[in-house]
Amino acid sequence: MSEVEIPEPVASFVDAVNRHDEAAFLDAFTEKGVVDDWGRSFAGRAEIKGWSDVEFIGSRGVLTPEEVTVCGDGAVTVVGDWRSNHANGRSKFVFAVEGDRIAKMTIREG
């Protein structure tokens, strides 16, 4: 399978996640960034870090993108295989982009 092309800033975000680079992961979000993980919402750097320490970067997660869609409103959807010490499976990540940062990341079943 050929590698899918992901627009910025989402491409750098996925790279940071796969490198388990917590600082780059957190810096990818806007100041008021939000993670919506299956309906559980984490807002701001401290809440996102607390969630990520257990379920994302802290669980050594790796995302292998399989499909990428860019919507007219600038949202970027990445569907791929998620593997971590916390959860595994095909997942859909929808990113609301604001400038060069991520305003919101929503995670659902892929």
N, CA, C and O atoms as a printed pandas DataFrame, in Angstrom:
     atom_number atom_name residue_name chain_id  residue_number  x_coord  y_coord  z_coord
0              1         N          MET        A               1    0.845   -1.182    0.000
1              2        CA          MET        A               1    0.000    0.000    0.000
2              3         C          MET        A               1    0.891    1.247    0.000
3              4         O          MET        A               1    1.860    1.342    0.753
4              5         N          SER        A               2    0.535    2.188   -0.860
5              6        CA          SER        A               2    1.334    3.414   -0.901
6              7         C          SER        A               2    0.981    4.295    0.285
7              8         O          SER        A               2   -0.106    4.201    0.856
8              9         N          GLU        A               3    1.907    5.134    0.632
9             10        CA          GLU        A               3    1.711    6.018    1.772
10            11         C          GLU        A               3    0.714    7.109    1.403
11            12         O          GLU        A               3    0.778    7.661    0.305
12            13         N          VAL        A               4   -0.203    7.422    2.311
13            14        CA          VAL        A               4   -1.200    8.451    2.041
14            15         C          VAL        A               4   -0.610    9.822    2.361
15            16         O          VAL        A               4    0.233    9.963    3.247
16            17         N          GLU        A               5   -1.071   10.818    1.625
17            18        CA          GLU        A               5   -0.579   12.182    1.843
18            19         C          GLU        A               5   -1.513   12.906    2.804
19            20         O          GLU        A               5   -2.721   12.984    2.579
20            21         N          ILE        A               6   -0.936   13.431    3.874
21            22        CA          ILE        A               6   -1.702   14.111    4.913
22            23         C          ILE        A               6   -1.286   15.580    4.929
23            24         O          ILE        A               6   -0.092   15.878    4.989
24            25         N          PRO        A               7   -2.248   16.506    4.877
25            26        CA          PRO        A               7   -1.883   17.927    4.912
26            27         C          PRO        A               7   -1.406   18.359    6.302
27            28         O          PRO        A               7   -1.733   17.734    7.311
28            29         N          GLU        A               8   -0.635   19.428    6.326
29            30        CA          GLU        A               8   -0.206   20.047    7.587
30            31         C          GLU        A               8   -1.372   20.810    8.198
31            32         O          GLU        A               8   -2.225   21.280    7.446
32            33         N          PRO        A               9   -1.458   20.957    9.488
33            34        CA          PRO        A               9   -0.522   20.503   10.510
34            35         C          PRO        A               9   -0.748   19.059   10.967
35            36         O          PRO        A               9   -0.064   18.577   11.869
36            37         N          VAL        A              10   -1.707   18.373   10.343
37            38        CA          VAL        A              10   -2.051   17.020   10.780
38            39         C          VAL        A              10   -0.907   16.039   10.529
39            40         O          VAL        A              10   -0.681   15.134   11.332
40            41         N          ALA        A              11   -0.183   16.212    9.420
41            42        CA          ALA        A              11    0.939   15.302    9.122
42            43         C          ALA        A              11    1.993   15.360   10.226
43            44         O          ALA        A              11    2.475   14.322   10.679
44            45         N          SER        A              12    2.348   16.555   10.654
45            46        CA          SER        A              12    3.337   16.696   11.731
46            47         C          SER        A              12    2.811   16.140   13.043
47            48         O          SER        A              12    3.571   15.587   13.837
48            49         N          PHE        A              13    1.499   16.286   13.272
49            50        CA          PHE        A              13    0.874   15.751   14.470
50            51         C          PHE        A              13    0.986   14.224   14.494
51            52         O          PHE        A              13    1.397   13.646   15.500
52            53         N          VAL        A              14    0.623   13.577   13.395
53            54        CA          VAL        A              14    0.704   12.109   13.319
54            55         C          VAL        A              14    2.141   11.652   13.523
55            56         O          VAL        A              14    2.391   10.659   14.207
56            57         N          ASP        A              15    3.086   12.375   12.929
57            58        CA          ASP        A              15    4.505   12.045   13.102
58            59         C          ASP        A              15    4.913   12.155   14.574
59            60         O          ASP        A              15    5.613   11.285   15.093
60            61         N          ALA        A              16    4.478   13.215   15.238
61            62        CA          ALA        A              16    4.797   13.398   16.670
62            63         C          ALA        A              16    4.216   12.264   17.507
63            64         O          ALA        A              16    4.878   11.747   18.406
64            65         N          VAL        A              17    2.973   11.880   17.207
65            66        CA          VAL        A              17    2.338   10.777   17.941
66            67         C          VAL        A              17    3.145    9.496   17.749
67            68         O          VAL        A              17    3.453    8.798   18.716
68            69         N          ASN        A              18    3.480    9.195   16.513
69            70        CA          ASN        A              18    4.184    7.940   16.216
70            71         C          ASN        A              18    5.605    7.914   16.775
71            72         O          ASN        A              18    6.178    6.843   16.975
72            73         N          ARG        A              19    6.174    9.103   17.028
73            74        CA          ARG        A              19    7.495    9.186   17.672
74            75         C          ARG        A              19    7.356    9.234   19.191
75            76         O          ARG        A              19    8.356    9.231   19.909
76            77         N          HIS        A              20    6.117    9.278   19.679
77            78        CA          HIS        A              20    5.829    9.382   21.118
78            79         C          HIS        A              20    6.428   10.663   21.696
79            80         O          HIS        A              20    6.930   10.680   22.820
80            81         N          ASP        A              21    6.364   11.738   20.902
81            82        CA          ASP        A              21    6.926   13.038   21.277
82            83         C          ASP        A              21    5.825   13.861   21.962
83            84         O          ASP        A              21    5.049   14.554   21.305
84            85         N          GLU        A              22    5.777   13.766   23.289
85            86        CA          GLU        A              22    4.708   14.420   24.041
86            87         C          GLU        A              22    4.677   15.928   23.824
87            88         O          GLU        A              22    3.602   16.501   23.649
88            89         N          ALA        A              23    5.821   16.572   23.833
89            90        CA          ALA        A              23    5.865   18.028   23.685
90            91         C          ALA        A              23    5.301   18.454   22.327
91            92         O          ALA        A              23    4.477   19.366   22.260
92            93         N          ALA        A              24    5.732   17.812   21.263
93            94        CA          ALA        A              24    5.237   18.154   19.924
94            95         C          ALA        A              24    3.745   17.832   19.804
95            96         O          ALA        A              24    3.003   18.574   19.160
96            97         N          PHE        A              25    3.304   16.735   20.417
97            98        CA          PHE        A              25    1.889   16.373   20.436
98            99         C          PHE        A              25    1.070   17.490   21.084
99           100         O          PHE        A              25    0.092   17.958   20.502
100          101         N          LEU        A              26    1.465   17.917   22.282
101          102        CA          LEU        A              26    0.718   18.950   23.000
102          103         C          LEU        A              26    0.795   20.299   22.296
103          104         O          LEU        A              26   -0.184   21.045   22.265
104          105         N          ASP        A              27    1.962   20.612   21.731
105          106        CA          ASP        A              27    2.140   21.889   21.033
106          107         C          ASP        A              27    1.332   21.971   19.743
107          108         O          ASP        A              27    1.119   23.063   19.216
108          109         N          ALA        A              28    0.880   20.829   19.230
109          110        CA          ALA        A              28    0.102   20.816   17.988
110          111         C          ALA        A              28   -1.289   21.419   18.182
111          112         O          ALA        A              28   -1.922   21.849   17.217
112          113         N          PHE        A              29   -1.768   21.449   19.437
113          114        CA          PHE        A              29   -3.109   21.962   19.716
114          115         C          PHE        A              29   -3.093   23.463   19.973
115          116         O          PHE        A              29   -2.102   24.020   20.445
116          117         N          THR        A              30   -4.218   24.105   19.651
117          118        CA          THR        A              30   -4.395   25.503   20.020
118          119         C          THR        A              30   -4.475   25.586   21.545
119          120         O          THR        A              30   -4.604   24.566   22.221
120          121         N          GLU        A              31   -4.398   26.789   22.072
121          122        CA          GLU        A              31   -4.449   26.980   23.523
122          123         C          GLU        A              31   -5.716   26.383   24.129
123          124         O          GLU        A              31   -5.692   25.841   25.234
124          125         N          LYS        A              32   -6.820   26.486   23.395
125          126        CA          LYS        A              32   -8.104   25.953   23.888
126          127         C          LYS        A              32   -8.468   24.660   23.164
127          128         O          LYS        A              32   -9.646   24.327   23.037
128          129         N          GLY        A              33   -7.461   23.936   22.692
129          130        CA          GLY        A              33   -7.688   22.703   21.957
130          131         C          GLY        A              33   -8.500   21.688   22.738
131          132         O          GLY        A              33   -8.507   21.682   23.969
132          133         N          VAL        A              34   -9.187   20.825   21.991
133          134        CA          VAL        A              34  -10.065   19.821   22.594
134          135         C          VAL        A              34   -9.815   18.464   21.952
135          136         O          VAL        A              34   -9.603   18.364   20.744
136          137         N          VAL        A              35   -9.843   17.423   22.778
137          138        CA          VAL        A              35   -9.863   16.050   22.300
138          139         C          VAL        A              35  -11.216   15.469   22.687
139          140         O          VAL        A              35  -11.612   15.515   23.852
140          141         N          ASP        A              36  -11.921   14.923   21.701
141          142        CA          ASP        A              36  -13.188   14.224   21.932
142          143         C          ASP        A              36  -12.923   12.757   21.629
143          144         O          ASP        A              36  -12.879   12.351   20.467
144          145         N          ASP        A              37  -12.749   11.971   22.674
145          146        CA          ASP        A              37  -12.424   10.547   22.541
146          147         C          ASP        A              37  -13.680    9.734   22.832
147          148         O          ASP        A              37  -13.985    9.428   23.984
148          149         N          TRP        A              38  -14.403    9.389   21.767
149          150        CA          TRP        A              38  -15.626    8.600   21.895
150          151         C          TRP        A              38  -16.620    9.265   22.846
151          152         O          TRP        A              38  -17.260    8.591   23.653
152          153         N          GLY        A              39  -16.747   10.593   22.747
153          154        CA          GLY        A              39  -17.720   11.316   23.552
154          155         C          GLY        A              39  -17.194   11.859   24.866
155          156         O          GLY        A              39  -17.871   12.643   25.531
156          157         N          ARG        A              40  -15.988   11.450   25.247
157          158        CA          ARG        A              40  -15.360   12.032   26.445
158          159         C          ARG        A              40  -14.522   13.207   25.975
159          160         O          ARG        A              40  -13.690   13.059   25.080
160          161         N          SER        A              41  -14.733   14.365   26.567
161          162        CA          SER        A              41  -14.076   15.582   26.101
162          163         C          SER        A              41  -12.983   16.042   27.064
163          164         O          SER        A              41  -13.173   16.065   28.280
164          165         N          PHE        A              42  -11.834   16.408   26.492
165          166        CA          PHE        A              42  -10.689   16.895   27.265
166          167         C          PHE        A              42  -10.264   18.225   26.648
167          168         O          PHE        A              42   -9.846   18.266   25.491
168          169         N          ALA        A              43  -10.367   19.304   27.408
169          170        CA          ALA        A              43  -10.108   20.641   26.887
170          171         C          ALA        A              43   -8.880   21.263   27.541
171          172         O          ALA        A              43   -8.703   21.178   28.757
172          173         N          GLY        A              44   -8.038   21.886   26.732
173          174        CA          GLY        A              44   -6.846   22.555   27.227
174          175         C          GLY        A              44   -5.690   21.590   27.444
175          176         O          GLY        A              44   -5.867   20.376   27.539
176          177         N          ARG        A              45   -4.515   22.169   27.516
177          178        CA          ARG        A              45   -3.281   21.383   27.575
178          179         C          ARG        A              45   -3.242   20.393   28.748
179          180         O          ARG        A              45   -2.853   19.240   28.563
180          181         N          ALA        A              46   -3.637   20.826   29.945
181          182        CA          ALA        A              46   -3.545   19.954   31.128
182          183         C          ALA        A              46   -4.462   18.741   30.995
183          184         O          ALA        A              46   -4.045   17.620   31.287
184          185         N          GLU        A              47   -5.713   18.952   30.557
185          186        CA          GLU        A              47   -6.633   17.823   30.406
186          187         C          GLU        A              47   -6.192   16.887   29.274
187          188         O          GLU        A              47   -6.258   15.665   29.408
188          189         N          ILE        A              48   -5.744   17.470   28.167
189          190        CA          ILE        A              48   -5.283   16.637   27.049
190          191         C          ILE        A              48   -4.075   15.815   27.476
191          192         O          ILE        A              48   -3.974   14.637   27.133
192          193         N          LYS        A              49   -3.159   16.425   28.220
193          194        CA          LYS        A              49   -1.981   15.684   28.697
194          195         C          LYS        A              49   -2.395   14.551   29.625
195          196         O          LYS        A              49   -1.889   13.436   29.501
196          197         N          GLY        A              50   -3.308   14.822   30.554
197          198        CA          GLY        A              50   -3.763   13.791   31.482
198          199         C          GLY        A              50   -4.369   12.602   30.753
199          200         O          GLY        A              50   -4.113   11.452   31.108
200          201         N          TRP        A              51   -5.174   12.880   29.732
201          202        CA          TRP        A              51   -5.763   11.816   28.909
202          203         C          TRP        A              51   -4.674   11.078   28.140
203          204         O          TRP        A              51   -4.632    9.848   28.127
204          205         N          SER        A              52   -3.802   11.838   27.506
205          206        CA          SER        A              52   -2.760   11.249   26.660
206          207         C          SER        A              52   -1.769   10.402   27.452
207          208         O          SER        A              52   -1.285    9.385   26.956
208          209         N          ASP        A              53   -1.465   10.817   28.681
209          210        CA          ASP        A              53   -0.511   10.058   29.499
210          211         C          ASP        A              53   -0.948    8.607   29.670
211          212         O          ASP        A              53   -0.110    7.713   29.790
212          213         N          VAL        A              54   -2.257    8.371   29.682
213          214        CA          VAL        A              54   -2.781    7.019   29.880
214          215         C          VAL        A              54   -3.159    6.358   28.553
215          216         O          VAL        A              54   -2.874    5.179   28.345
216          217         N          GLU        A              55   -3.803    7.117   27.650
217          218        CA          GLU        A              55   -4.448    6.496   26.499
218          219         C          GLU        A              55   -3.803    6.782   25.145
219          220         O          GLU        A              55   -4.182    6.154   24.156
220          221         N          PHE        A              56   -2.850    7.699   25.062
221          222        CA          PHE        A              56   -2.342    8.067   23.741
222          223         C          PHE        A              56   -0.825    7.969   23.692
223          224         O          PHE        A              56   -0.282    6.912   23.372
224          225         N          ILE        A              57   -0.136    9.061   24.006
225          226        CA          ILE        A              57    1.333    9.026   23.984
226          227         C          ILE        A              57    1.856    8.058   25.046
227          228         O          ILE        A              57    2.776    7.284   24.782
228          229         N          GLY        A              58    1.275    8.099   26.239
229          230        CA          GLY        A              58    1.712    7.234   27.331
230          231         C          GLY        A              58    1.497    5.756   27.082
231          232         O          GLY        A              58    2.153    4.921   27.704
232          233         N          SER        A              59    0.583    5.417   26.175
233          234        CA          SER        A              59    0.335    4.013   25.856
234          235         C          SER        A              59    1.120    3.573   24.624
235          236         O          SER        A              59    0.873    2.507   24.060
236          237         N          ARG        A              60    2.077    4.420   24.214
237          238        CA          ARG        A              60    2.976    4.105   23.085
238          239         C          ARG        A              60    2.197    3.866   21.798
239          240         O          ARG        A              60    2.519    2.970   21.019
240          241         N          GLY        A              61    1.163    4.685   21.587
241          242        CA          GLY        A              61    0.302    4.522   20.425
242          243         C          GLY        A              61    0.997    4.828   19.109
243          244         O          GLY        A              61    1.860    5.701   19.028
244          245         N          VAL        A              62    0.597    4.082   18.074
245          246        CA          VAL        A              62    1.092    4.305   16.713
246          247         C          VAL        A              62   -0.106    4.261   15.769
247          248         O          VAL        A              62   -0.899    3.319   15.789
248          249         N          LEU        A              63   -0.221    5.301   14.939
249          250        CA          LEU        A              63   -1.287    5.376   13.956
250          251         C          LEU        A              63   -0.700    5.140   12.568
251          252         O          LEU        A              63    0.226    5.834   12.147
252          253         N          THR        A              64   -1.249    4.154   11.863
253          254        CA          THR        A              64   -0.870    3.903   10.476
254          255         C          THR        A              64   -2.026    4.385    9.598
255          256         O          THR        A              64   -3.026    3.683    9.446
256          257         N          PRO        A              65   -1.889    5.589    9.018
257          258        CA          PRO        A              65   -2.977    6.152    8.205
258          259         C          PRO        A              65   -3.240    5.309    6.959
259          260         O          PRO        A              65   -2.312    4.861    6.285
260          261         N          GLU        A              66   -4.536    5.103    6.666
261          262        CA          GLU        A              66   -4.944    4.350    5.487
262          263         C          GLU        A              66   -5.749    5.203    4.512
263          264         O          GLU        A              66   -5.662    5.017    3.298
264          265         N          GLU        A              67   -6.534    6.138    5.047
265          266        CA          GLU        A              67   -7.359    7.017    4.210
266          267         C          GLU        A              67   -7.305    8.426    4.785
267          268         O          GLU        A              67   -7.312    8.613    6.001
268          269         N          VAL        A              68   -7.250    9.422    3.889
269          270        CA          VAL        A              68   -7.267   10.817    4.316
270          271         C          VAL        A              68   -8.274   11.574    3.458
271          272         O          VAL        A              68   -8.286   11.444    2.234
272          273         N          THR        A              69   -9.118   12.365    4.116
273          274        CA          THR        A              69  -10.098   13.184    3.412
274          275         C          THR        A              69   -9.989   14.606    3.946
275          276         O          THR        A              69   -9.912   14.820    5.156
276          277         N          VAL        A              70   -9.983   15.581    3.030
277          278        CA          VAL        A              70   -9.994   16.989    3.428
278          279         C          VAL        A              70  -11.348   17.554    3.022
279          280         O          VAL        A              70  -11.717   17.513    1.848
280          281         N          CYS        A              71  -12.085   18.081    3.993
281          282        CA          CYS        A              71  -13.417   18.630    3.737
282          283         C          CYS        A              71  -13.322   20.093    3.328
283          284         O          CYS        A              71  -12.291   20.740    3.514
284          285         N          GLY        A              72  -14.405   20.595    2.774
285          286        CA          GLY        A              72  -14.456   21.984    2.330
286          287         C          GLY        A              72  -14.227   22.980    3.447
287          288         O          GLY        A              72  -13.734   24.082    3.204
288          289         N          ASP        A              73  -14.580   22.608    4.678
289          290        CA          ASP        A              73  -14.402   23.522    5.811
290          291         C          ASP        A              73  -12.994   23.444    6.397
291          292         O          ASP        A              73  -12.706   24.069    7.418
292          293         N          GLY        A              74  -12.117   22.676    5.747
293          294        CA          GLY        A              74  -10.737   22.552    6.210
294          295         C          GLY        A              74  -10.501   21.412    7.175
295          296         O          GLY        A              74   -9.360   21.148    7.554
296          297         N          ALA        A              75  -11.568   20.728    7.581
297          298        CA          ALA        A              75  -11.391   19.582    8.481
298          299         C          ALA        A              75  -10.655   18.467    7.743
299          300         O          ALA        A              75  -10.854   18.261    6.546
300          301         N          VAL        A              76   -9.818   17.765    8.462
301          302        CA          VAL        A              76   -9.050   16.660    7.898
302          303         C          VAL        A              76   -9.444   15.391    8.642
303          304         O          VAL        A              76   -9.399   15.346    9.871
304          305         N          THR        A              77   -9.828   14.363    7.898
305          306        CA          THR        A              77  -10.183   13.081    8.489
306          307         C          THR        A              77   -9.121   12.058    8.116
307          308         O          THR        A              77   -8.787   11.889    6.943
308          309         N          VAL        A              78   -8.598   11.382    9.124
309          310        CA          VAL        A              78   -7.607   10.325    8.917
310          311         C          VAL        A              78   -8.185    9.041    9.497
311          312         O          VAL        A              78   -8.517    8.976   10.681
312          313         N          VAL        A              79   -8.301    8.023    8.653
313          314        CA          VAL        A              79   -8.748    6.710    9.109
314          315         C          VAL        A              79   -7.559    5.778    8.999
315          316         O          VAL        A              79   -6.883    5.730    7.972
316          317         N          GLY        A              80   -7.312    5.038   10.070
317          318        CA          GLY        A              80   -6.168    4.149   10.034
318          319         C          GLY        A              80   -6.176    3.150   11.169
319          320         O          GLY        A              80   -7.105    3.087   11.974
320          321         N          ASP        A              81   -5.129    2.387   11.205
321          322        CA          ASP        A              81   -4.975    1.349   12.220
322          323         C          ASP        A              81   -4.252    1.938   13.425
323          324         O          ASP        A              81   -3.127    2.425   13.313
324          325         N          TRP        A              82   -4.913    1.885   14.580
325          326        CA          TRP        A              82   -4.338    2.392   15.834
326          327         C          TRP        A              82   -3.881    1.210   16.672
327          328         O          TRP        A              82   -4.656    0.289   16.929
328          329         N          ARG        A              83   -2.614    1.234   17.101
329          330        CA          ARG        A              83   -2.066    0.185   17.961
330          331         C          ARG        A              83   -1.423    0.844   19.166
331          332         O          ARG        A              83   -0.595    1.744   19.023
332          333         N          SER        A              84   -1.810    0.386   20.372
333          334        CA          SER        A              84   -1.213    0.927   21.588
334          335         C          SER        A              84   -1.350   -0.094   22.702
335          336         O          SER        A              84   -1.949   -1.154   22.524
336          337         N          ASN        A              85   -0.787    0.242   23.851
337          338        CA          ASN        A              85   -0.925   -0.608   25.034
338          339         C          ASN        A              85   -2.295   -0.420   25.694
339          340         O          ASN        A              85   -2.627   -1.118   26.652
340          341         N          HIS        A              86   -3.096    0.537   25.172
341          342        CA          HIS        A              86   -4.399    0.843   25.763
342          343         C          HIS        A              86   -5.551    0.310   24.912
343          344         O          HIS        A              86   -6.475   -0.311   25.438
344          345         N          ALA        A              87   -5.498    0.549   23.601
345          346        CA          ALA        A              87   -6.582    0.143   22.698
346          347         C          ALA        A              87   -6.001   -0.111   21.314
347          348         O          ALA        A              87   -4.969    0.451   20.948
348          349         N          ASN        A              88   -6.676   -0.964   20.552
349          350        CA          ASN        A              88   -6.228   -1.300   19.205
350          351         C          ASN        A              88   -7.426   -1.354   18.269
351          352         O          ASN        A              88   -8.544   -1.663   18.680
352          353         N          GLY        A              89   -7.167   -1.046   17.001
353          354        CA          GLY        A              89   -8.218   -1.197   16.004
354          355         C          GLY        A              89   -8.274   -0.036   15.036
355          356         O          GLY        A              89   -7.579    0.969   15.180
356          357         N          ARG        A              90   -9.121   -0.213   14.052
357          358        CA          ARG        A              90   -9.299    0.809   13.027
358          359         C          ARG        A              90  -10.045    1.982   13.657
359          360         O          ARG        A              90  -11.103    1.806   14.261
360          361         N          SER        A              91   -9.490    3.158   13.512
361          362        CA          SER        A              91  -10.048    4.350   14.147
362          363         C          SER        A              91  -10.126    5.498   13.154
363          364         O          SER        A              91   -9.358    5.574   12.195
364          365         N          LYS        A              92  -11.079    6.388   13.411
365          366        CA          LYS        A              92  -11.237    7.591   12.589
366          367         C          LYS        A              92  -10.925    8.799   13.451
367          368         O          LYS        A              92  -11.504    8.982   14.522
368          369         N          PHE        A              93  -10.012    9.612   12.974
369          370        CA          PHE        A              93   -9.607   10.838   13.657
370          371         C          PHE        A              93  -10.034   12.015   12.780
371          372         O          PHE        A              93   -9.600   12.123   11.633
372          373         N          VAL        A              94  -10.875   12.888   13.310
373          374        CA          VAL        A              94  -11.302   14.078   12.573
374          375         C          VAL        A              94  -10.660   15.290   13.242
375          376         O          VAL        A              94  -10.831   15.519   14.440
376          377         N          PHE        A              95   -9.924   16.056   12.453
377          378        CA          PHE        A              95   -9.189   17.214   12.964
378          379         C          PHE        A              95   -9.819   18.503   12.456
379          380         O          PHE        A              95   -9.978   18.689   11.250
380          381         N          ALA        A              96  -10.177   19.392   13.377
381          382        CA          ALA        A              96  -10.567   20.756   13.035
382          383         C          ALA        A              96   -9.298   21.596   13.149
383          384         O          ALA        A              96   -8.704   21.700   14.222
384          385         N          VAL        A              97   -8.895   22.185   12.044
385          386        CA          VAL        A              97   -7.636   22.920   11.991
386          387         C          VAL        A              97   -7.907   24.412   12.082
387          388         O          VAL        A              97   -8.822   24.936   11.447
388          389         N          GLU        A              98   -7.091   25.086   12.887
389          390        CA          GLU        A              98   -7.180   26.537   13.057
390          391         C          GLU        A              98   -5.783   27.100   12.831
391          392         O          GLU        A              98   -4.917   26.978   13.698
392          393         N          GLY        A              99   -5.561   27.710   11.683
393          394        CA          GLY        A              99   -4.223   28.196   11.344
394          395         C          GLY        A              99   -3.270   27.026   11.197
395          396         O          GLY        A              99   -3.507   26.120   10.397
396          397         N          ASP        A             100   -2.182   27.044   11.976
397          398        CA          ASP        A             100   -1.198   25.961   11.885
398          399         C          ASP        A             100   -1.289   25.020   13.090
399          400         O          ASP        A             100   -0.336   24.311   13.411
400          401         N          ARG        A             101   -2.446   25.027   13.748
401          402        CA          ARG        A             101   -2.649   24.167   14.923
402          403         C          ARG        A             101   -3.965   23.411   14.800
403          404         O          ARG        A             101   -4.784   23.678   13.921
404          405         N          ILE        A             102   -4.139   22.462   15.708
405          406        CA          ILE        A             102   -5.350   21.663   15.751
406          407         C          ILE        A             102   -6.250   22.214   16.856
407          408         O          ILE        A             102   -5.845   22.297   18.016
408          409         N          ALA        A             103   -7.476   22.588   16.485
409          410        CA          ALA        A             103   -8.426   23.114   17.458
410          411         C          ALA        A             103   -9.167   21.970   18.147
411          412         O          ALA        A             103   -9.497   22.049   19.331
412          413         N          LYS        A             104   -9.426   20.889   17.374
413          414        CA          LYS        A             104  -10.157   19.767   17.961
414          415         C          LYS        A             104   -9.798   18.474   17.221
415          416         O          LYS        A             104   -9.680   18.448   15.996
416          417         N          MET        A             105   -9.630   17.413   17.998
417          418        CA          MET        A             105   -9.438   16.092   17.437
418          419         C          MET        A             105  -10.557   15.213   17.982
419          420         O          MET        A             105  -10.703   15.063   19.195
420          421         N          THR        A             106  -11.343   14.634   17.081
421          422        CA          THR        A             106  -12.431   13.737   17.467
422          423         C          THR        A             106  -12.073   12.320   17.043
423          424         O          THR        A             106  -11.707   12.081   15.892
424          425         N          ILE        A             107  -12.182   11.386   17.975
425          426        CA          ILE        A             107  -11.818    9.995   17.714
426          427         C          ILE        A             107  -13.080    9.140   17.777
427          428         O          ILE        A             107  -13.851    9.207   18.734
428          429         N          ARG        A             108  -13.269    8.333   16.728
429          430        CA          ARG        A             108  -14.388    7.397   16.666
430          431         C          ARG        A             108  -13.916    6.111   15.993
431          432         O          ARG        A             108  -12.776    6.013   15.539
432          433         N          GLU        A             109  -14.809    5.135   15.937
433          434        CA          GLU        A             109  -14.492    3.879   15.254
434          435         C          GLU        A             109  -14.306    4.159   13.773
435          436         O          GLU        A             109  -15.060    4.925   13.172
436          437         N          GLY        A             110  -13.288    3.526   13.191
437          438        CA          GLY        A             110  -12.994    3.719   11.767
438          439         C          GLY        A             110  -13.847    2.849   10.946
439          440         O          GLY        A             110  -13.748    2.867    9.719
